[in-house]
Amino acid sequence: MFLKNSLSGKLEEFIPINSEDVRMYVCGPTIYNSPHIGNTRSIIVFDLLYRILKFLYPKVTYVRNITDVDDKIIKKAKELHESIDNLTSRVLRDFNNDIEMLDILHPTFEPKATEHIKDMIDMIQILIAKRYAYVANDHVLFRIEKDFDYGCLSKRKLQDMIPGKRIDPAPYKENPLDFVLWKPSSNNVGWDSPWGFGRPGWHIECSAMSNKYLGSHFDIHGGGQDLIFPHHENEIAQTRGFSGCNVMANYWIHNGMLTINGLKMSKSKGNVFYLKDVLQKYSPAVIRYFFYASHYSKQCNWSDENLRSAENNIRNLSIAIDGIDEIKQTITENFDKVKEIVKNRNEFIDKEFLSALENDMNTPLALNRLNELSKMILKETSQNKKFELKYILYQSAELIGIRLQQNQVSTSLSENEINTLIEQRKIAKQNKNFKLADDIRNTLLAQNIILEDSKNGTTWKFKS
């Protein structure tokens, strides 16, 4: 498998530290509001990577954290006149319910920041002891100049950095770029520590939790591109200072951002769409297909046109697997006989499809292969071969979390009858009997069948 490593900026072969247990950490949600479709992209991208790794390796330890203490959470709870515990419990429940509808696999561990405060305090104490951190004005700060290669991930040079809106140039800092590991709390939200009552900085949360479950050096760290700086950069610096190891994660994977009709998503533009609302309109399979139609590392544009395209493609794939429930039952009951053709269940995954996934999760190419398989099924005359292709298509889509269902559109025509009418229409057009050709098209349309003519022939799909 090959992955684009943000650390090197290159496509690299993925070689795990221990092939018996691949370890991956991904920055999870800050639970102050329901997940929107921007959050959803990252969730789906790393669910896909988790699925691929689980297919390729015997064990994958996947950690996706929950940030349940944060300025946004405190502000939201105050606005709603709700306790922080009530707010975060409710939002986390809604988050899990929403993503479960998308068939998102449960991570191995899903640690909450508030349950690992001691781990953070312990890590900070070691950083202070090693002089990577210092106490000033009841804050604990990381000495950014102590990190030998700060900026390695974001490709920023320390000497070129100036304090900006995301960097607090407080007078008590030795360097304006030093970042907070612990800060005092004046609103009764916090914990006792050697430095007084307070709460952790954002960056130390992920370093402490990844170290707790994966160690200070692991295989993959993931998140959105907006987290590269300063969050992931600071994670690397403090983890290296704590562990003494030059490398935190061997591979850094970042998903591209989402636009809405070409615009940045923001509340001020009124174009924030929440997953729970989107799921009322589109099926989980359509939502996944939409996101997979763009490469994970590229910008993805949410639009009605792109969603309709995803919907049509899912409908066509569903048509192709007609009868899959009976096929699955047959395979379950007669697997010993079936494996004379296919040696094991993994061989039901299409090889070209898998090759696309192994090439930096090239989902656009993988979807093209699924569509090719659906066309092959509709053209196949051998029932045994059709049987095999349908199951390969179904299993391949299932691997990436697209759960296809048999087509639900009502028609009284069988697949063979549809193909027979298409052939009769072809002959009619060759004989210049255009009235008959039109009559056949209209007959099919009355049965919810739409024909699409091209230089390669005629294909059909169900009407929306």
N, C-alpha and C positions, 0 to 999 in steps of 0.2 A: 504494500500500500504506500502511496505517495501523498504528502500533505504540504501545502504552502505554509512555511514556518515564518511567522511575522518577525521572529528574532533575527533570522538570517535574510529574510526577504526572498528566499529561494524555495523552489519545489524540492522536497527532500524525501528520501525513502524513510518510512516510519520503521524504526528499529527500537522495540521496547527495551527498557532496562531489564525486565524479567518477563519473558514471553508467556509465563504461566500466570501472570497477574498484571495486566495493564492498568495503570493508575491515572485517573483524569479528574481534574477539578475545574468546575465552571461557576462563575459568579451568577448567583441566583437573584430572585426578586427582592426589592425593598417593599415590604408589605404595608403600604399605606393606602393603596387603591387597587381596584380590579385590574388584571392584566389587559393591556391594549395590544393592538396588532403589531406594534413595534417590539414589545416584549416577546410576543408570540414567535417572531422570527428566530430570535436567539434560542428559545426553548426548543423549537422544531429542529434547528440546525444541529444542536448538540445531542438531541435525542437521536437524530440520524447517525451521527458519528458513533454514539453509544451502540446503536443497533449493528452497525457495520463491524465495530470492534468485537462485539459479542459473537458475531458470526465467524470471525476470523480467529479468535483466541479463546482458550478454555475459560478464562476468568477476566472480568473487567471490574475494577473498583471505581465507581463513579460517585463523586461528591458534588452536590449542588447546594450551596449554602442558602440560608434565609437571613436577610438583614431585617431584624425586628427591633433595632434601636437606631434612631437616625433623626436628624433635624426635621426632615419632611414628615416623619411619623409623629413627632411631638407636636408639630404645627397642625397637622390634620386632626389629631385627637382633641386639641384645644378648640379648633373650629367647630367640631361636632359635639363638644361638651361630653366626650366619651373617654373612658380610661384607655391608656395605651394597651393594656392587656386585652381589653375587649375589642379594640380596633384591630390589633394585629391577629388575634384569634379568628375574628370574623373574616378579615381579608384573606388570611391564609386558607381558611376553609373554602372560600369562594374561588381562590386561585387554584387549589387542588381539584375542585369540582370542574372548573372550566377546562383545565389542561387534560384532565382525565377523559373528557369527551373527544379529545384529539388523539387518543390512544398513546399518550406520552408514557414511556416506561418509567417506573419509579427508580430514582437513583439508589445506589447502594446505601448512601448516607445523605441525610438532608438536615445538617446541623443548624441550629438557631444561634445567632450571635449571643443572645442573652444567656444561653446555657453554657457559654465558653469564656466567660469573663475572667475566671481564674487562669485559664490558658493564656489569655492576652496579657494579664498582669505578669505572669511568670516570664513570658517572652520579653516584655518591656524591661523587666528587672535585669535580664541577661544582657540586653542591648545597652543599658546604663552601665553595667559592670564592665562591658567591653568598650565603653566610651563611644559607642555609636549613637547614644542618646544622652540627653541632659535634661535637668529639671529647671524650669524658669517660670516664675509667676504662676505657680500651681499647675503648670502644663508640663508634659513630657514631650520633647521634640527630638526628631531624628536629625543627626548631623549629616546633611546631604553630601558634604565634601568628603566624608569618610568612605563613601561607596566608590570603589576604584573605577567603575564603568557606568556611572549613572547616565541614563539616556540611551542605553544599548538597545532597548526595545522600540522606543519612539524615534530613535535616530536624531535626538536632540543633544547638543553639546552644552554642558553645564555653564560654560562661560558666556554662551549666547542667550541664556534664559534670563528673563526679567520678570519680576512679580507682576501678575495680572489678576483678573477678577477671580481666578480659581486658586490664587496663592495669597495667603494672608501675610502682609509685610509688617507684622506686629513688632513693636520696638524691643520686646524682650527676646526676640530671636537672635541667635548669633549670626545667622545668615537668613535673609528674607525668604529663601527657598526651603528652609528647614520645614518639615511637615509634622503635624500633630500625631502623637501616639496615644496620648491621654489628655483630657481636658476637664476642667472643673465644671460642675453642673450646679446651676442656681435655681432649678425648677423642680427639685425633688425627684428627678429622673436620673438615677445613677447608682453607683456602688462605692463602698469603702475601698480605699486603696492606700498604699504607702505614701501617696502624694495628695491624699485628701479625697473627699467625696467627689466623684466625677464619672465620666464614661469614656469608652475608647474612641479613638479616631477610626474612620471608616477603613483605612488601608490595613491596619493591624488585625482587624477582624478576620479577613481572608487568609492572611499569613498564619495566624494562630490555628484556624480551623483546618487549613490544608495540611499543616504540619502535624496536627493531631491525628488525622485519618490516613494521610498518605506519606508522611515523612517530609523532610525539608528538600528532598530531591525526588521528583516524580516525572512521569512521561509527558502529560499534556495539560496545559492550562488554557481555558477558553473564555470567551465573552464577546461582547459587541466591540466594534472598532472605537466607539466613544470611550471605552475604558482603558485604552492603551496608555494614555497620559491624562492625569497623573496616577490613576489607580494602580494599574498593573506595573508601571515603572516603579512606584513606591513599594509595592509588594516585593518585587525582586530585590530592591535595595535592603529592606529591613530583614528579609529572609536570609539573604547572603550574610548580613552582619550577624544575625543570630546563629546561623549554622556553621559559618566558616567555609561553606561550599560555594564555589563560584557560580554554580548553576542552580536555579530553582526548578524550572521545568525545561525539558529538552525541546518541546514543541509548543509554540504559542499560536493558537488558532483564533481568528477573529472574523465574525460575520459582518457583512456590510449593512448599511442602514436602510431604512424603509422610507420612501416618500409617498405622499398621497396625491395622485394626479399631478405628479411632478414637483410638488411642494413639500417642504419640511413639515412634519406633523407637529402641531402645537395647539394648545387650548385657545390661544388668541385668534388662530385662523378657523377655529371651530371644526377641525378635521381630525379629531382624535376618535378612533373607533375602538370600542372595547370588545374583547373576544366573546364575552357572553352574548352581546348583541349580534355580532357577526355569525355566531353559531345558530341563531334563529333563522338566518337567511340561507346559509351555505352549509353543506355537509362537511364533516371533518376531512373526508377524502378530497373534496374540492379545495379546501383551505391548504392542505398539505401540497396538493398538486400545484396550486398557485405559487407557493413559496419555492418549490423545487424547480419551477420553470426558469428561475434565475439562479446563477451560480451563487453559492452561499457567501462568497467573498465580495460580490458585486452589489451595487445599489439595486434595490427591488422597488418597483412602482406599483402601488395599490390603485387599481382603477376598475371600473365596471367592465371595460373591454377585456382586460386581462383575466378577470374573474369569470366572465362568460366563456372565455376560451378554455379555462380550467374546467368549468362545468361541462362543456361539450366533450372535452377529452375524457373526463371521468365517465360520462354517459356512454361513450363509444367503447371504453374498456369494459364497462359493465355489460354491454351488449355481447362483447366477444366471449365473456365467461358464462354465458347462459348455460344453465345446467350444472354449475359448479358445486352446488350443495350435494347433488347425487354423486358427482365425481369424488368429492372429498369423502363421502360415506363409503364409496366403493374402495377407495385407497385405504381407508382405515380398516375396513373389514378384510381386505385381500392384499395386504401389503407384501406378503411373501411372494405372491404371484406378480404384483406390479414391479417389484424390485428386480425381476428378470430383465425388465427394460431399463429401469433406472435403479442403480445400486443402492442409493440411500436418499433420504429426503433432501439433503443439501444439493444433490444433482438436479433437483427440480428448480433451482435458481438458474436463470439464463446466464450463460458465460459472458456474453457481450455486455449485458446489463451489469453484472458484477464487476467487470473490468472497468466500466465507466465510473462506478462508485469508488473503486480502488485508486483511481486517478484523481486525487484531491476532491473527492465527493462531487464528481461532475454529474449532477442531477439532470441538467438539461439533456445531456446525451443519454442518460439512463432512461428518461421519460420517452425520448425518441425511440429507444429500443422497445419499450412497452407498447408504443403505438404500432411499431412494425409487427410485433407479435400478434396484436389484435387483428391486423390486416391479413396476416398469414392464416390465422384461424378461420376467418370468413371465407378465404379462398380454398382452404384445405378440403379435399374430397374424402380422404381416408378418415374414417371415424376414430380409429385407434390413434392416429397422429393428431387429430383434432383434440381428442381426449387429453393427450399428453401436453399439447401446446396450451390448452386452457389452464391446466394445473400449473404449468411453468409460469404463465402470466400471473395467475392468482398468487402464487407463492413469492414471486419476485416483487410484486407490488406490496405484499404483506411485509417483506423484509424491511422496506422503508416506511412502514406505518400507514400505507394506503390500503385500507380494508375495502376491497371491492365487493359489492353486493350484486346479485342477479338483477338484471334490469326490471324496473317496476312499471315501465310505460305499457299501457294496455294496447294489445293488438291481437287479432285472431289468426294472424299468419305465422307459420313456422319459419325458421331461418331458411330452410330449403325452398319453401314457397316464395319467399322474398327473392332469393337468388334466381329462381326460375323465371319470375316476372321480369327481373332485370335483364336476363338473357333474352327473353322474348322482345323486350323493348329495344335491345341492341340490334336484334335481327330486323325489327320493324324499321329502325332508322337506316340500316344498310339498304333495305328495300325501298327507302324513301316514303314509307308509310308513316308520315309524321303524326297523323291523327291517332293512329293506334298507339304510337309511342307516347303521345300526350295523355291518352286515356289510361295507359298503364301507370304513368307518373301520378295521375290524379287518383287512381285506385289505391296506390301505395300511400299517397298523402292522406287519404281518408282513413288509412290504418295507422296514422301517426309516423309514417316512414318518409324521410326526406332523402332525395337522391342528389348526389353531387358528382357532376361530370368533369373529367379532366383528361389530359392527353394520355394518362396511364389507365383510363377506364372509368367505370362508375363505382362509387362507394355509396353506402347508405348509413343513416343514423336515425335515431328516434327524434321526433319533434320535441322541442322544449315544452 
